[in-house]
Amino acid sequence: MKAFLMDVYHHGKVKFKLVQFNFLTLLIFEALYTLVGTEIIYPGSFFLFDQVMHQLGFAFISDANISQVLTNPLCLLTILVLLLILGFYGLFELTTLIVLFNESHFKRNVGLIPLCQKSFERALHIVKPRNFPLIIFVLIIIPFTKFSLASSFVSEVSIPDYLMAHIFASPMLTLAYYAVIIVLFLMVLFGIFSLHYFTLADNDFLAAIKKSRSLINGHFWHTTFWVAFWNGAILLTLLLLFSLFEVFAYFVLGQLLENTLALSVFIGGFGFFVSALFTTFHLIETAITFALVSMFYYDYSERAHLEVPSTALIQTKKPFIARKKSFISLSIVAILVIVAHSSTIIFNNFNETFNAHFIAGPQIIAQSSPSTPTTLITLQQAIDDGADGAELNVAQTKDGVLVVAAPTIKSTAGETITIGAATVDELTSLGVITLSDALLFSKDKLKLNLQLDPTEDDANLVAAVIAAIHQTNSRDQCLLASMDYPTLEQVAVVDPQLKRVYVTSVAMGKIQTLPVDALSIEASFISPGMVTAIHGEYKEIFAWTVNSEKSLTEMVHFGVDNIITNDVSQAKKVVAHLTEPRELIDQINDFLFKDIVLE
């Protein structure tokens, strides 16, 4: 135990020195890097991408034209350039941290501008074709494994909820998923020093990976344990601070609720303090992990008797002290920019948070499973769970009857059955219900989002569905949706009054210009800007498939009109919590500690 505590003390001391030695330079860099990334690089890159796609004839990208985009050489070149820009900017932060900690390790002060110049020069090597794998490593592999070595610019990459649901529905896919996660995690750990070799030794990425693997041999478990330990310790410290601040705020708010002026001053002052504190931590979070990795890099190199060049990477023409005045001026300007930016965020969050508690929130749509048929029991369960509507797949049987099912389903024995090749009697024995039964059962209980995916045998599917809607007098409760836009054009010809929803798993560009009544978009492609653009065209937006609490909260904050989910009960609870009127003290406390801190 004593030895363990000594290791904790030693690691903490070395890390602290690496971070502290050039701390002002580190903090200002991270602040400017974050601001430039979020306000210029990220939106600017996608704006230019959209403009180029538009010039190439793609006003927007969706499932309908994604294959054309991916087979167009100019489009592929544009995508490559976009990845290079994003990969370079993500790498730029990491090379800067490595150069900074290298100079700190050898007790050399560095200025911001020469540091950025040297880091920019090293990061620029990503444009060499042999370093292209580094783009995948920085933009996808590290963030996907949620490893703390990821750049703050691309801190997380995740698989959409609907794909995760599909993966976890199959034991084999689940096993394969975890196997891939383990492989990628091992790849990151064995390559943990590759960015140091890439930056400090000017090695190509693949050579850097080999050297990293060689260096970590014999230290794998030691490195894994301490990286996990320090990340856990940091998280625990943050949670403790979070809890203490929340208790303090709740106690003080209870004394100030009757004094409007004092309450306003406290919310503004304390909210800004909390935001500034946690914003500062997020700015240096990646740096803290890189300080630990840098410490191991120098320690393991010394143990292996590998020479680490001690020559200064940054050659300063003037003494650092002589430039101190201008550096301080730059720091003050940067801090003022951060303060102004944070104030704007707080002000916007305040307005959005307090307005959001008094709106109805999005409607919740129960999603049907593509592999199993929807039954009347399924619809009743959606009603009991409080769903506002249900998404139903519609197909046509061999004998021309409309049923509620995807074009192919699986029987209880696991056999794949094609709806168009079976009769309604055969399908009824498997629990499949007719569309007419579903329409009559759901009348005045559920809105129905009817998904049409015609096959070659369904030449009259659209007309037949619309006829069934008219026969059951269900026009007001039905939307017709499809991933096939020509199908929606047929709907407009047969009955222009029926609302049409275009469904897509990919959505980029000015997709809001598509002449439909609503857009149903996979949630990972939805942003506040997209929601605003779609609402600006007086159209609704559906988000699918939203199952996790995090994604549900995000979609409510974005302001989507409908959420399609496999878990109606959870979705209703999350939306109710975010939208129901509550005691003022609870609203303010949530604003201070969930909307500001956890954003």
FENFEN-V537196 format. One record per residue. N is the residue number from 1. SS is DSSP state (H for helix, E for strand, - for the rest). Layout:
N_SS ; N_SS
This chain:
1_- ; 2_H ; 3_H ; 4_H ; 5_H ; 6_H ; 7_H ; 8_H ; 9_H ; 10_H ; 11_H ; 12_H ; 13_H ; 14_H ; 15_H ; 16_H ; 17_H ; 18_H ; 19_H ; 20_H ; 21_H ; 22_- ; 23_H ; 24_H ; 25_H ; 26_H ; 27_H ; 28_H ; 29_H ; 30_H ; 31_H ; 32_H ; 33_H ; 34_H ; 35_H ; 36_H ; 37_H ; 38_H ; 39_H ; 40_H ; 41_H ; 42_H ; 43_H ; 44_H ; 45_H ; 46_H ; 47_H ; 48_H ; 49_H ; 50_H ; 51_H ; 52_H ; 53_H ; 54_H ; 55_H ; 56_- ; 57_- ; 58_- ; 59_- ; 60_E ; 61_E ; 62_- ; 63_- ; 64_- ; 65_- ; 66_H ; 67_H ; 68_H ; 69_H ; 70_H ; 71_- ; 72_- ; 73_H ; 74_H ; 75_H ; 76_H ; 77_H ; 78_H ; 79_H ; 80_H ; 81_H ; 82_H ; 83_H ; 84_H ; 85_H ; 86_H ; 87_H ; 88_H ; 89_H ; 90_H ; 91_H ; 92_H ; 93_H ; 94_H ; 95_H ; 96_H ; 97_H ; 98_H ; 99_H ; 100_H ; 101_H ; 102_H ; 103_H ; 104_H ; 105_H ; 106_- ; 107_- ; 108_- ; 109_- ; 110_- ; 111_- ; 112_H ; 113_H ; 114_H ; 115_H ; 116_H ; 117_H ; 118_H ; 119_H ; 120_H ; 121_H ; 122_H ; 123_H ; 124_H ; 125_H ; 126_H ; 127_H ; 128_- ; 129_H ; 130_H ; 131_H ; 132_- ; 133_H ; 134_H ; 135_H ; 136_H ; 137_H ; 138_H ; 139_H ; 140_H ; 141_H ; 142_H ; 143_H ; 144_H ; 145_- ; 146_- ; 147_- ; 148_- ; 149_- ; 150_- ; 151_- ; 152_H ; 153_H ; 154_H ; 155_- ; 156_- ; 157_- ; 158_- ; 159_- ; 160_- ; 161_H ; 162_H ; 163_H ; 164_H ; 165_H ; 166_H ; 167_H ; 168_H ; 169_- ; 170_- ; 171_H ; 172_H ; 173_H ; 174_H ; 175_H ; 176_H ; 177_H ; 178_H ; 179_H ; 180_H ; 181_H ; 182_H ; 183_H ; 184_H ; 185_H ; 186_H ; 187_H ; 188_H ; 189_H ; 190_H ; 191_- ; 192_- ; 193_- ; 194_H ; 195_H ; 196_H ; 197_H ; 198_H ; 199_H ; 200_H ; 201_- ; 202_- ; 203_- ; 204_- ; 205_H ; 206_H ; 207_H ; 208_H ; 209_H ; 210_H ; 211_H ; 212_H ; 213_H ; 214_H ; 215_H ; 216_H ; 217_- ; 218_- ; 219_- ; 220_H ; 221_H ; 222_H ; 223_H ; 224_H ; 225_H ; 226_H ; 227_H ; 228_H ; 229_H ; 230_H ; 231_H ; 232_H ; 233_H ; 234_H ; 235_H ; 236_H ; 237_H ; 238_H ; 239_H ; 240_H ; 241_H ; 242_H ; 243_H ; 244_H ; 245_H ; 246_H ; 247_H ; 248_H ; 249_H ; 250_H ; 251_H ; 252_H ; 253_H ; 254_H ; 255_H ; 256_H ; 257_- ; 258_- ; 259_- ; 260_H ; 261_H ; 262_H ; 263_H ; 264_H ; 265_H ; 266_H ; 267_H ; 268_H ; 269_H ; 270_H ; 271_H ; 272_H ; 273_H ; 274_H ; 275_H ; 276_H ; 277_H ; 278_H ; 279_H ; 280_H ; 281_H ; 282_H ; 283_H ; 284_H ; 285_H ; 286_H ; 287_H ; 288_H ; 289_H ; 290_H ; 291_H ; 292_H ; 293_H ; 294_H ; 295_H ; 296_H ; 297_H ; 298_H ; 299_H ; 300_H ; 301_H ; 302_H ; 303_H ; 304_- ; 305_- ; 306_- ; 307_- ; 308_- ; 309_- ; 310_- ; 311_- ; 312_- ; 313_- ; 314_- ; 315_- ; 316_- ; 317_- ; 318_- ; 319_- ; 320_H ; 321_H ; 322_H ; 323_H ; 324_H ; 325_H ; 326_H ; 327_H ; 328_H ; 329_H ; 330_H ; 331_H ; 332_H ; 333_H ; 334_H ; 335_H ; 336_H ; 337_H ; 338_H ; 339_H ; 340_H ; 341_H ; 342_H ; 343_H ; 344_H ; 345_H ; 346_H ; 347_H ; 348_H ; 349_H ; 350_H ; 351_H ; 352_H ; 353_H ; 354_H ; 355_H ; 356_H ; 357_- ; 358_- ; 359_- ; 360_- ; 361_- ; 362_- ; 363_E ; 364_E ; 365_E ; 366_E ; 367_E ; 368_- ; 369_- ; 370_- ; 371_- ; 372_- ; 373_- ; 374_- ; 375_- ; 376_H ; 377_H ; 378_H ; 379_H ; 380_H ; 381_H ; 382_H ; 383_H ; 384_H ; 385_- ; 386_- ; 387_- ; 388_- ; 389_E ; 390_E ; 391_E ; 392_E ; 393_E ; 394_E ; 395_E ; 396_E ; 397_- ; 398_- ; 399_- ; 400_- ; 401_- ; 402_E ; 403_E ; 404_E ; 405_- ; 406_- ; 407_- ; 408_E ; 409_E ; 410_E ; 411_- ; 412_- ; 413_- ; 414_- ; 415_- ; 416_E ; 417_E ; 418_E ; 419_H ; 420_H ; 421_H ; 422_- ; 423_- ; 424_H ; 425_H ; 426_H ; 427_H ; 428_H ; 429_- ; 430_- ; 431_- ; 432_- ; 433_- ; 434_E ; 435_H ; 436_H ; 437_H ; 438_H ; 439_H ; 440_H ; 441_H ; 442_H ; 443_- ; 444_- ; 445_- ; 446_- ; 447_E ; 448_E ; 449_E ; 450_E ; 451_E ; 452_E ; 453_- ; 454_- ; 455_- ; 456_- ; 457_- ; 458_- ; 459_- ; 460_- ; 461_H ; 462_H ; 463_H ; 464_H ; 465_H ; 466_H ; 467_H ; 468_H ; 469_H ; 470_H ; 471_H ; 472_- ; 473_- ; 474_- ; 475_H ; 476_H ; 477_H ; 478_E ; 479_E ; 480_E ; 481_E ; 482_E ; 483_- ; 484_- ; 485_H ; 486_H ; 487_H ; 488_H ; 489_H ; 490_H ; 491_H ; 492_H ; 493_H ; 494_H ; 495_- ; 496_- ; 497_- ; 498_- ; 499_E ; 500_E ; 501_E ; 502_E ; 503_E ; 504_E ; 505_- ; 506_- ; 507_- ; 508_E ; 509_E ; 510_- ; 511_H ; 512_H ; 513_H ; 514_- ; 515_- ; 516_- ; 517_- ; 518_E ; 519_E ; 520_E ; 521_E ; 522_E ; 523_H ; 524_H ; 525_H ; 526_- ; 527_- ; 528_H ; 529_H ; 530_H ; 531_H ; 532_H ; 533_H ; 534_H ; 535_H ; 536_H ; 537_- ; 538_- ; 539_- ; 540_E ; 541_E ; 542_E ; 543_E ; 544_E ; 545_- ; 546_- ; 547_- ; 548_- ; 549_H ; 550_H ; 551_H ; 552_H ; 553_H ; 554_H ; 555_H ; 556_H ; 557_H ; 558_H ; 559_- ; 560_- ; 561_- ; 562_E ; 563_E ; 564_E ; 565_E ; 566_- ; 567_- ; 568_H ; 569_H ; 570_H ; 571_H ; 572_H ; 573_H ; 574_H ; 575_H ; 576_H ; 577_H ; 578_H ; 579_H ; 580_- ; 581_- ; 582_- ; 583_- ; 584_H ; 585_H ; 586_H ; 587_H ; 588_H ; 589_H ; 590_H ; 591_H ; 592_H ; 593_H ; 594_H ; 595_H ; 596_H ; 597_- ; 598_- ; 599_-
